[in-house]
Amino acid sequence: MYIEDLKFSLWADFIEREYLDNEFKELIHSGIINGATSNPAIFKNAILNSPAYKEQLSTLGSLSPKEKYEALAIYDISKAADILKPLYDRGDDGYVSIEVDPFFCDDAEATIAEGKRLFERIGKKNIMIKVPATNAGYEAMKELTASGIPVNATLVFSKAQAISCAKAFKEGVSKHGEKLDTVISIFVSRVDRALDAELAKNGVDVALSGIYNSADIYNTIEEMGVLGCRTLFASTGVKDDSLPAHYYISGLLAYNSVNTAPIDTIKAFHTNGIKERALPISDEVIQEHFVKVSACGVDFDRVIETQISDGLNAFKDAFRDILEAL
């Protein structure tokens, strides 16, 4: 844990082969991170821009583009899992996440099959399978957890999504019969990026909607009390240079939670961040803010629906770019 008293974990939202061999180990050894996450966009940047993958790629000529991608990604995820295993063995998270094919987001059977296949192929207990929070995803979350597979529910922007994820985890873990670690990943900064220009024109405080929306969802997840399930705050790198780099970590510091962030954001928090508990935020304060948002003529529910759609499309685009390049 980064902060033991709060049961607060800090995970690196980054995977790249040379980084795993060097800085990743240093961050773990220093007690700064105790887990890692990946997604198609992260792997796109790593595979297409780093020379570290050329040697392995040269041996994969007969494989399909997706098979090549999986070979590269599984190598990195396996390496990260091995590095993190001592943390996992002593009960200090030690998880690394790998996401299913984003084009399966509306296909429960395909998501389940791929999630099980990836988990079995990697063959390590400290792997989380990332599943988008869609109707098909909820079915997959239930089946995967029932099979004893830790799951990271991703692309969560709304309370309704989080409730559906928590219900799926509760049912799946109940069938599994043993405690199982799961996380519900709430995307934060994208909400502010979508709203702040309009709010600023109307004199409403900016850079708060993402935090208040996330705080509202956190309250709900905690109230549901699903065994082994935690809130994970994602998309916590700042998009506005006027904000401190650690803004979305300090502003969402909460008991029984995880924050996964880019490396520079993590370093900024470690050096300059506020290490005091920031959540929970009262329902009254949250509601007061969103009354102001509504008064600006903003349909917040529609904004959230757009963010969910855009998030899925961004991951699909990144995955498509990888396959086309391979």
C-alpha positions in Angstrom: 0.0 0.0 0.0 1.2 3.5 -0.7 -0.7 4.7 2.4 -1.3 1.7 4.8 -3.7 3.5 7.2 -6.0 4.3 4.3 -5.5 1.0 2.5 -4.7 3.2 -0.5 -2.9 1.8 -3.5 -1.1 3.6 -6.3 -0.7 1.7 -9.6 1.2 2.7 -12.7 -1.0 3.3 -15.8 1.8 2.4 -18.1 3.5 -0.7 -19.7 6.5 -0.7 -21.9 9.3 -3.3 -22.1 12.4 -1.2 -21.3 10.5 0.5 -18.5 9.6 -2.9 -17.0 13.3 -3.8 -16.8 14.3 -0.5 -15.2 12.1 2.2 -13.7 9.2 -0.1 -12.9 11.4 -2.1 -10.5 12.7 1.0 -8.9 9.2 2.4 -8.3 8.2 -0.9 -6.7 11.4 -1.2 -4.6 10.8 2.4 -3.3 7.3 1.6 -2.2 5.8 4.1 -4.6 3.6 1.8 -6.7 2.1 -1.7 -5.9 0.4 -2.5 -9.2 0.0 -1.7 -12.8 -2.7 -1.3 -15.5 -2.7 -1.4 -19.3 -5.1 -0.7 -22.1 -5.1 -0.8 -25.9 -4.0 2.9 -26.1 -1.0 2.2 -23.8 0.1 -0.8 -25.8 -0.3 1.1 -29.0 2.1 3.7 -27.9 4.5 1.1 -26.6 4.5 -1.4 -29.5 4.4 1.2 -32.3 7.0 3.6 -30.8 9.5 1.6 -28.8 12.3 -0.3 -30.5 12.2 -2.9 -27.7 9.6 -4.9 -29.6 11.5 -5.4 -32.9 13.4 -8.5 -31.9 10.3 -10.4 -30.8 8.3 -9.2 -33.8 11.0 -10.6 -36.1 10.1 -14.1 -34.8 6.3 -13.7 -35.3 6.1 -13.4 -39.1 3.6 -16.3 -39.6 1.1 -15.1 -37.0 -2.0 -13.0 -37.6 -1.9 -9.4 -36.5 -4.0 -10.2 -33.3 -1.8 -13.2 -32.5 1.3 -10.9 -32.8 -0.3 -8.3 -30.6 -1.2 -10.9 -28.0 2.3 -12.4 -28.0 3.8 -9.0 -27.4 1.3 -7.9 -24.8 1.3 -11.2 -22.9 5.1 -11.1 -22.7 5.0 -7.7 -21.1 2.1 -8.5 -18.8 3.8 -11.8 -17.7 7.0 -9.9 -17.0 5.2 -7.3 -15.0 3.3 -10.0 -13.0 6.6 -11.7 -12.2 8.1 -8.4 -10.9 5.0 -7.7 -8.9 4.6 -11.2 -7.5 6.4 -10.6 -4.2 3.9 -7.9 -3.4 1.0 -10.2 -4.3 2.4 -13.0 -2.1 2.4 -10.7 0.9 -1.1 -9.4 0.2 -0.1 -6.0 -1.1 -2.0 -6.0 -4.4 0.7 -6.8 -7.0 -1.8 -7.0 -9.8 -1.3 -6.1 -13.4 -4.3 -5.7 -15.8 -4.7 -6.8 -19.4 -7.8 -5.8 -21.4 -9.9 -8.1 -23.6 -10.4 -7.2 -27.3 -12.4 -3.9 -27.2 -14.4 -5.0 -30.2 -16.0 -7.7 -28.0 -17.6 -5.0 -25.8 -21.1 -6.0 -26.9 -20.5 -9.7 -27.0 -20.6 -11.4 -23.6 -19.7 -14.9 -24.9 -16.6 -13.7 -26.8 -15.5 -11.5 -23.8 -15.9 -14.5 -21.4 -14.0 -16.8 -23.8 -11.2 -14.3 -24.3 -10.9 -13.4 -20.6 -10.6 -17.0 -19.6 -8.1 -17.8 -22.4 -5.9 -14.8 -21.6 -5.9 -15.7 -17.9 -5.1 -19.3 -18.5 -2.4 -18.5 -21.1 -0.6 -16.1 -18.9 -1.0 -18.6 -16.0 -0.4 -16.2 -13.1 -2.7 -15.5 -10.2 -1.9 -11.7 -10.0 -3.5 -10.9 -13.4 -6.7 -8.9 -13.6 -8.8 -9.2 -16.8 -10.1 -5.7 -17.8 -13.7 -5.8 -19.1 -15.6 -2.7 -20.3 -18.7 -1.7 -18.3 -21.3 -2.6 -20.9 -24.4 -4.8 -20.7 -22.4 -7.6 -22.2 -19.5 -6.7 -19.9 -21.6 -7.2 -16.8 -22.4 -10.8 -17.9 -18.8 -11.4 -18.5 -17.8 -10.0 -15.2 -20.2 -12.3 -13.4 -18.9 -15.4 -15.2 -15.2 -14.6 -15.0 -15.4 -13.9 -11.2 -17.5 -17.0 -10.7 -14.5 -18.8 -12.3 -12.1 -17.3 -9.8 -10.6 -14.7 -12.2 -9.9 -11.2 -10.8 -11.6 -8.5 -12.9 -11.0 -4.8 -13.5 -14.2 -3.3 -14.7 -13.2 -0.4 -16.9 -14.6 2.7 -18.7 -17.0 3.5 -15.8 -18.4 7.0 -15.9 -21.8 6.7 -14.2 -23.2 5.5 -11.0 -25.5 3.1 -12.9 -22.5 1.4 -14.5 -20.8 1.1 -11.1 -23.9 -0.5 -9.5 -24.2 -3.0 -12.4 -20.5 -3.9 -12.0 -20.8 -4.3 -8.2 -23.9 -6.5 -8.6 -22.1 -8.7 -11.2 -19.1 -9.0 -8.9 -21.2 -9.9 -5.9 -23.1 -12.6 -7.8 -19.9 -14.0 -9.4 -17.8 -14.0 -6.2 -20.7 -15.7 -4.3 -20.7 -18.5 -6.9 -16.9 -18.7 -6.7 -17.3 -19.2 -2.9 -14.0 -17.4 -1.9 -12.9 -13.8 -1.5 -11.7 -12.4 -4.9 -10.1 -9.0 -5.7 -12.0 -6.8 -8.1 -11.9 -3.1 -9.0 -14.3 -0.7 -10.6 -12.4 1.8 -12.6 -14.0 5.3 -12.7 -12.6 7.6 -15.4 -12.1 11.1 -14.0 -10.4 13.8 -16.0 -12.3 13.2 -19.2 -15.4 14.5 -17.6 -13.8 17.8 -16.7 -12.3 18.1 -20.2 -15.8 17.7 -21.7 -17.5 20.3 -19.4 -15.0 22.9 -18.2 -15.1 25.3 -21.1 -18.9 25.6 -20.8 -18.8 25.9 -17.0 -16.2 28.6 -17.1 -18.3 30.7 -19.5 -21.1 30.6 -16.9 -19.0 31.3 -13.8 -19.1 27.8 -12.4 -16.0 26.4 -10.7 -14.1 24.1 -13.1 -12.1 20.9 -12.5 -14.6 19.7 -10.0 -17.1 17.7 -12.0 -14.8 14.7 -12.5 -13.9 14.6 -8.8 -17.5 15.1 -7.6 -18.9 12.5 -10.1 -16.2 10.0 -9.0 -16.8 10.8 -5.3 -20.5 10.1 -5.8 -19.8 6.8 -7.4 -17.2 5.9 -4.7 -19.8 6.5 -2.0 -22.2 4.1 -3.7 -19.5 1.4 -4.2 -18.5 1.6 -0.5 -22.2 1.5 0.6 -22.7 -1.7 -1.5 -19.9 -3.4 0.4 -19.0 -6.1 -2.1 -16.4 -8.4 -0.7 -13.0 -7.8 -2.3 -14.2 -4.9 -4.5 -12.6 -1.5 -4.5 -13.0 1.7 -6.4 -10.1 2.5 -8.8 -9.8 6.0 -10.0 -8.4 6.1 -13.6 -7.8 8.8 -16.2 -6.1 10.8 -13.5 -3.5 12.6 -15.5 -4.3 16.3 -15.7 -5.4 17.8 -19.1 -5.2 21.4 -17.9 -1.7 22.8 -17.3 -3.0 25.2 -14.7 -3.7 22.3 -12.3 -1.0 20.6 -10.2 0.1 17.4 -11.9 -1.1 15.4 -8.8 -4.5 17.1 -8.7 -6.7 14.0 -9.4 -4.7 11.8 -7.0 -4.7 14.3 -4.1 -8.3 15.2 -4.7 -9.6 11.6 -4.7 -7.5 10.1 -1.9 -9.8 7.7 -0.3 -9.9 4.7 2.1 -10.0 1.3 0.4 -9.2 2.7 -3.0 -6.7 2.6 -5.9 -5.5 5.3 -8.2 -3.8 4.4 -11.4 -1.9 7.2 -13.1 0.8 8.0 -15.6 4.3 7.9 -14.2 4.9 11.6 -14.2 1.6 12.1 -12.3 2.7 9.5 -9.7 6.0 11.2 -9.2 4.4 14.5 -8.8 2.1 13.1 -6.2 4.9 11.3 -4.3 6.9 14.6 -4.2 4.3 17.3 -3.8 0.9 15.7 -3.4 -1.4 16.1 -0.4 -1.4 12.8 1.5 -4.6 13.5 3.5 -7.9 11.8 3.0 -10.1 13.7 0.6 -13.1 11.4 0.4 -15.9 10.9 1.2 -17.5 14.2 0.0 -21.0 14.7 1.3 -24.0 14.1 -1.0 -25.1 17.7 -0.4 -21.8 19.2 -1.7 -21.9 17.0 -4.7 -25.5 17.8 -5.5 -25.0 21.5 -5.1 -22.3 21.4 -7.8 -24.4 19.5 -10.3 -27.3 21.8 -9.8 -25.0 24.6 -11.0 -23.9 22.4 -13.9 -27.6 21.8 -14.9 -28.3 25.5 -14.6 -25.7 26.1 -17.3 -27.9 24.1 -19.7 -25.7 21.1 -19.5 -27.3 17.7 -19.7 -24.9 15.8 -17.5 -26.4 12.4 -18.2 -25.9 12.9 -22.0 -22.3 14.1 -21.4 -21.7 10.8 -19.5 -23.3 8.7 -22.3 -21.0 10.5 -24.8 -17.9 9.8 -22.7 -18.8 6.1 -22.5 -19.2 5.9 -26.2 -16.1 7.9 -26.9 -14.0 5.9 -24.5 -15.0 2.6 -26.1 -14.3 4.0 -29.6 -10.9 5.3 -28.5 -9.9 1.9 -27.3 -11.2 0.3 -30.5 -9.3 2.8 -32.6 -6.1 2.1 -30.7 -6.5 -1.6 -31.1 -7.3 -1.2 -34.8 -4.2 0.9 -35.3 -2.0 -1.8 -33.6 -3.5 -4.6 -35.8 -3.1 -2.6 -39.0 0.6 -1.8 -38.1 1.3 -5.4 -37.3 
